[in-house]
Amino acid sequence: MKRSMIAALVGAATTLLASNVHAAGALDGASLAWSSKHAGLSGFTSEVVSFDSLTKTLWVAGVSGVHVLDAKTGTALQFIDTRSFGSINSVAVHNGVAAFAIEAPGDRRNAGVVKLYDTATRNLLAGSNSIAVGALPDMLTFTPNGSKLLVANEGTPNAVADSGKYAGTDPKGSVSIIDMGTRSVAATVHFDSVAPTASNRVWAGQSVVRQPGMDFEPEYIAVSRDGSKAFVTLQEHNAVATIDLNTHKSVSVVGLGAKDFSKPGNEIDVRDGGPVNFQNVAVRGLYMPDGIASFDRNGKTYYVTANEGDFREDDGDRKAAGGSGIESRLRISAVDTDGLYAAGARSISIRDAAGNEIWDSGAALDKAAHAAGLYDDGRSRDKGVEPEDVKVMEIGERLYAFVGLERTTTGAIGVFDISDPANASFVKLLVNPEGFNRPEGLTTFVMDGFHYLAVASEGSSATTFGTTVFQLAPVPEPSTWALMGLGLAALGAVARRQRRA
């Protein structure tokens, strides 16, 4: 091989490798592809979005139904009104089947239902298409091979706002495991038979992780890449449960502990009304994650959580810290012998499959929002930017986490490079157009040679909800990787020749 050709290959390989080494480089060209306001739909909000690769459509769920959009352009194709079944809370799509999670009408403590639709016809699936599940099905997801559909039945009692209590019975939270072959519930998983792991004190000095007077309430589910485990956030109880999907049994409930806001790197702004001042305070934050995503790296399984925090709907645990310190107006969930506990950690965290914390984003999200002019100072004493949902996607050789920030002045999505889980780093903010607030649900997908991120924003009013799609980066062509391989081979040949010389 001529030296000039070797040099060209080496140069091309070096350039391509460099473009994949820099964490931010792959997303430098990320831009808004389109946005949709879902005009003219009664009672609709944009809350959860899922992509169908067979029809190249996005399915957006929100209270009154599902709006189906062309994923390329955002053009509205059809609205599926689900109000006759109840309020819809989530949608998930796999291999041409769209599953809707719908709570019982009238009283959410009653059994909910999953409805199955054909994404090609956008009608109910032929054959069995309605499956009874637990109370308040709030989220659902397919296993990677599509053989099972998992439903998080939150089981929240009815709330009486500002009363300090819930009304009536508290239905038991559960996860329904649906066998898609038979379209029936194969198992209903509860968590109260599992002894909680609580080496970290997680709730008012108690040795268990559950909030007093409430059953476990599954919020969000992530399935391991091999389909063997499901990780379930129990938000109100500051815990993550693990289900063995081979046995359909719950095997652990791990208390997540608390984040220490007095440590460097964990600064928060504790007072609304300005000026914004990020500082360390003698307060801890219960992680209380909402969204969760699982990923594999170097042969190990991890999960990343969006540590939103959550006060009870009846405000039974919401109060001001009090006292004379800077944190006096901070809203807290509990007071323990070792101090104050706020709701939420204002961050994302990475944990291994056993629940051990590997990394936390510290104050990065609040500070990035402030630097971008998007920080909502009116939420400082509550939960800051409120990380809501999180999704992961591999682009080139890098792995990224995308986290929706529910409480910024304009909807924003924080992006982190998590290729090295123990040394993750903040990359950038993706910002919605003005008028698209409170990102609630995210999904990533690949279409026509590009990576995309879809964002469902529920809004803060009747005019500030909608769906946006960001084009992130092109998918490297196979020829590109082949060229890189040739270049690397050339590098090796040069090195061998030098050694022989």
N, C-alpha and C positions, 0 to 999 in steps of 0.2 A: 504494500500500500504506500503510495507517495506521501512524503512528509506534508505536502500542502493539504492533501485530503484528510490526513490524520489531524492536522491542526484545525481544519474546518469542523470536523466532527467533535473534537475536543472543545472547541469554542462554543458550538451549538449546545453540547451537553452541559457545559458550565453555565451558559445563560439560562437554559431551561431549569437546571437544578437550583440556581439562585432564585429564580422566580417562584419556586415552591418552598424555599427555606424561609423567606420573610413572611411572618405571620399575617401582616396587613396586606401584602402585595396581591394576593388572590382576590381580595374584595375591593381593591382600589377603584374598580370601575362599576361597583354596585350602584344601581339607580332605580328609581320608581318606574315600573312598567305600565301600570294603570291603576285606577281607583274606581270604586263603585259605591254609590250612595243608596242603592236598593230602593229607588224611588217608587212610591205608590203602593207599598205593601203595608197592610193594616196590622198593627201590633207586632211588627217584626223588629228585631235588633240583630246586629251581626256579632255572634258570640263564639262560635266554633266553626272551623273550616277544615275540609278534608279534600284531597285530590284523587281523582280517578284517572289512572293512566290509560285506560282502554278508550275512553271517550274524550280525554283531555279537557275535563271539566272540573270545576271547583264546586263543592257542596257546602253551603253556608247555612248553619242552623242558628235560630234565634227566636225563642218563645212561641211564635205563632206558626212556624213552619221552616222549610228549607228552600233557599233560593239557589238554583243551579245556574252557574255562570260559565261562559267560555273562558278557559284558563289563559288563552292567548291574548284576548282582548278585553275581557270583563263584560262582554255582551250578555244580557240576561236571556236565558233560554226557557226557564220555567220556574214557577213558584209552586211548591207542594205544601198545601195548607194542612197542618196536622192538628188544628184546634179541636176537631171532633174526638181526637184520642186523648188530648191533654196538652200541657205545655212541654215543648221539646227542650232538652238540655244539652244534647250532644249529637254529633254525627261522626261515623267512621266508615271509610270505604276501603274495600280490598277486592281485587280481581272481579270487578263488575258488580259487587254487592255493596249497597249502602245501608248501614244499620243506624236506626234512629233510637235514641234513649228518651223516653217520654214518661213524665211523672203522672200519677193519677189525677184526674180532674177533681176539683172540690177539696179534697183532703190529701195532701202529699204523703201522709203517713201510710196510705194504702199502697198495695202492690202496684208498681209501675209496669211498663211494657216496652219491649223492643220490637220495632217494626222493620222489616227487611224489604228493600227496594232494588229493582233491576236498574243499573245505571244507564243501560242502553235505551230502554223504553221509558224510564222514569216512572214506572208503575210499581205497585206492590209485586214482589217476587211471586212467581207461580208456585203453587203448593203451599206448604206451611210458611207463613210470613209474619206471625204475631206470637211473641213469646213472653209470658208473664215472668217478671223478675221481682227484685225486692223493692222496698220503699225508697222513693226518690232516686231513681237511676240518674246519676249526675254526669257520668263520663263513661265511655266505652272504647275499647281498642281490640284489634285483631292480633293474634300471635303472628310472627313473621311469615309462617307458611299458610296462614288463613284457616287452619283447621279448627281453631277455637276463637270465640268472641268473649272477652272479659268485660263485665259491667260493674262499675263501682256504684253500689246502692248506698247513698249517703245516710239515709234514715234519720233525717233531722226532724225533731218534733216541731210542732207549730209554735211560733214565737209571739209573745206579747211585748211589743217594743217598750223599752224603758221601764219594764216592770220588775226586772231582776229575776225573772223565772220564765220557764216554758209552760205552755198549756197542754194538758192532756198527757197521753202516754208517749214515751220515747221509743220509736221503733228501732229494732236492732239493725245496725249497719252491717253490710255484707258485700261479698263479691260473687256475682253469678258467673259461672263458667258454662258457656253455651257450646255444645258440640255442633259445628256447622254441617257435619255430615247428616245428622238426624234432625237438626234445627230444634234442639230441645236442651233444657238445662241439665247438664251432666253433674253439676255439684253447686252447692251454695256454701260459701266459705265464711265462717265467722272467726273472730280473733280473741274472744274472751277465754278460750280454753288454753291459750298459750301464755306461759309465765313471761311477763314483760322483762326485758333486759333494761335495767335502769341504773347502771353504774354511775351515770351522770344524773344528778338531781334535776328533775325536769318540771316539776309542778309543785310549788308551794311546800317544798321539803318532803313531799310524799315519796314513798319508795316504788310507786307504780306510775305509769305514764298517763293514765286516763284522767281527764278533767272530772272533778267531782260532780256526781249526779248525771253523767252523760255516758251513753254507750259509744263505742268506737264508731267513727264516721268516715268511711273510705272516701277520699276526695279524687285521687288521680292514680292511674296505673301505668307503669312502664314494664315492658316484657324484655327479658334478656334476649340477646341476639340468637342464641341457640334454642329459644322457646322453652327452656326448662324452668325458669323462675319468673315470677311477677313481683314487682316491688310496688307497694301501695302506700301512698301518703295518708296518714291519719292526722290531718292538719290540726284540728282542735286539741289533739292530745300530744302534739309535738313528737310524733313518732313515725316510723316507716315499718310496715309489715312485709314479710316475705311469704309467698305462696309457692309450694312445690307443684309445678304444673303436670308432673308425672303422676303424683298421688292425689292431687287436688286438695292438699292439706295446708293449713297455715303452719309455718315452722318457726317463725320468730316475730316478735314485736320489739323493735329497738328504739328506746328513747334517745332523742337527738341532743339532749343537753342544752346549753345556753351559750350564746356568744357574748363575750365580755367587751362592752363598749368603752371600758377604761384603758384598753390596750392600744398601743400605737398601731395605726393602720385601720382601726375600727371606729373612727370618729363619726359622730352624727350631729346634725343640727336639731336641737331639742325644742326650740321655740318657734312657733309660727309668727308671722308679722314682721320678720326681718329685724336687723340685717342678718343674712344667712351666715352662720358661723359654725363650721364643722370642728368639733372638739371632743375630747375624751370626757366621759361622764361615768360616775359610779352606778351604772345600770347594766343589766344583762338583757339580752333579747332571746326569747324562745323562737327557735327557727320556724316552726309551724309551716312547713312547705305546702304549696299548692301544686304546681306542675312538677313533673318528674320525667326524666328521660334516661334510658339506659344505653350504655355503649361499651364496646370492648377495645382494649388497648394493650398491646404486647401480651396477648394471651390471657388477660384478666378482665373481669367484668366490673364495671363501675356504674354509678348513677349520679346524675346532677339534679339538684333540686332548686326551685325558685322559692326563696324563703320569704313569702309574703307576710305571714302572720294573720291571725284572724280572731276578732272579738266575737263573742256569742251574739246571736241575733237579738236576744232579749236584753243585751247590755248588762248581763249579770256579772261580767268580769271586767267591765270597762270603767276605769276611774282615773282621776288625775293623781300624779305622784304626791303632790302636796309638799309642805315644808317650805324652806326659804332658799333652797339651792337653785341653780340654773335649770335643773330638771323638774322644777315644781309643777309645771303645766303638762309635762310629758304624760301621755296616756299609758297606763300600765295594766297588765293582766293579773299580777299577783305580787304580794309582798312576802318574802321569806325571811328567815332569821339572818341570812347573809345578804339581804338587800332587795332591790326592786327588779321586777321582771316585766319587760315590755313585750308586746306581740310583734313578732317578726324580727328578722336579722338584717333586712335591707340589703340582701346580697343573694348570690347563688353559691352553692357548695358542691363539692365533689366528694363522694364517699365510695369506699369499696363495697363489695357485695355483702359484707358483714355489717356495714353501717358505720365503719370507722371513718372519721373525717380525714380527707387527704389534702383538701385545699378549700379556702373560702375567699370570695372576692373582696372582703373587707368593706371599705367605704367607696369603692370604685364607681358603683352605679350612681349613687347620690351625687358624687363629685363630678362625674361626667355630664350628668344632666344639668348641673349648675353651670359648668363651663360652657355648655351649649346654649345657655339661656332658657332652658326648659324646666328647671327645677321649680316645683310648686311649693312655695314656702308655706302655704296654708295647710300643708299636710305634714309639716315637720314634726309636730308633737304626736302624730299618729304612727305612720309606718314608712315615712319617706316616699320613695318612688314606687314602692309596692311591686316587687317582682311577681309576676302572675303565672305565666306559662313558659316552658322552656322546651326547645327542640334542638337536636344535634344533627350535623350534616358534614360529611367528608367532601372536601373540595381539593382536588389534586392529592397531595400527600398530607394535607392539614385537616384537622378535625375542629369544627367550630360549634359553639353553643350560642343559640339565639334566645334571648329572654325578653318577653314583653313587659314594659313598665307601665303599670296601670295608672299611676298618678303623676304624670308629667303634663305640662301645660299644652303641649301637642304630643300626640301619641309617638312613642319612641321604642326602639328595640335595641338592647345592648348586645354586642357581639364579643365573644371571647374565643381565643385560640386555646383549646383544651387538649392539643395533641400530646403534650406531656402533662398528665393529670395533676401531678404534684407541683407543677410550675406553670399553671395556666396564666394567661395574661389578657388584659382588656385590649380590644382592637379598635372598635369604633361604635358610634351610634348610627343606626338607620332611623330616619325621622319621617313620619307620616306627613302628608300635606295638611295644612291647617284645616281643622274641622273634622279630623278623624282621631278621636280621643279614646283613651282607655283600651289598649290592646288586651283582649281576653283570651283568644285562641290563636295558635300559630301552626303552620305546617310547612315543611320543606319538600321540594319535589324537583325532579329532572324532567325536562321536556324540550324536544327539538334542539338538543345539543347545549342547553344551558341549565344551570342551577337556579332555582327560584325559592323565594320565601313569601308565603301568603299570610296576611295578618287580618284577623277579624277583630274589629274594635267596637265594643258595645256602646261607647259614647257616654257623655255626661248629660245629654239632653236628646230631644227628638230629632235634632239636626246635626249631631256630632258623632253618629255611628256610621260604619261602613266597612268595606273590605278593600285592602290594598295589596298589590303584588310587587315585590322587588326582584329585578333580575340581578343575580349575584355575580356569576362568573361563567365563562364557557366551560364545557366539559372537554378536557384534553382529548384530542383525536388519538386513536391507536397508533397512527404513524408518528405522532409526537413522542410517545413512550418508546416506540421502536428506535427512533433517532437517538433518544437519550441512552438506550441500551447500547447502540453502536458506538456512541461517544464514549461511554464508560469502558466498553471493551477496548477502544483505541487507547484510552488512558492507561489501561492495564498493559497493553502491548508495549507502549512507550516505557512504562516503568520496568517491565521485564528486560527490555533491551538495555536500559540504563544499568540494571543490575549485572547483566552479562558483560557489559563494557567495563 
